[in-house]
Amino acid sequence: MRPEIDVGAIRQTKWHEYIIRFVFGGCVTVLAGVMAREFGPVVGGLFLAVPTIFPASATLIEKHEKENRKARHPEKDVGKTSAGFDAEGAALGSVALVLFGWIVWRFLPGGSAAMVLSLAFVAWFLAATVLWNVRERSTKRGRSESGNNIA
């Protein structure tokens, strides 16, 4: 499955769904701030690493996919499958985020914030892209070896 951007999906998302994502993300951020104040910035930073909008997004993705594709594929639970693909992408992005965090931690104290953050972003993007491509190749190889070409 290739990542794609569906601009039309923006119109399908209801305003209250954006509010759910915003509130959930805000609550996690506030919790991280409280933890940082109580236990220091290292602990607070760990809580900022929580994927703040992923749980809300995964449930909304499942709901939308059930509504949009159930008629075309009644035998499959496409909502859970789509949410699973989203979770897989989030996991790969999180692994790449470790590289982002390490670069910022290592180089920010002695460097320009704009330069270090730009370098960290590029490193994250490249790592996430490489991880996705490795995953795609291994998945395709596994399907061709088993004779199962259903995505």
Secondary structure as UniProt FT lines:
FT   HELIX           8..12
FT   HELIX           15..39
FT   HELIX           41..48
FT   HELIX           54..69
FT   TURN            70..72
FT   TURN            74..75
FT   HELIX           78..107
FT   HELIX           108..110
FT   HELIX           113..146
//
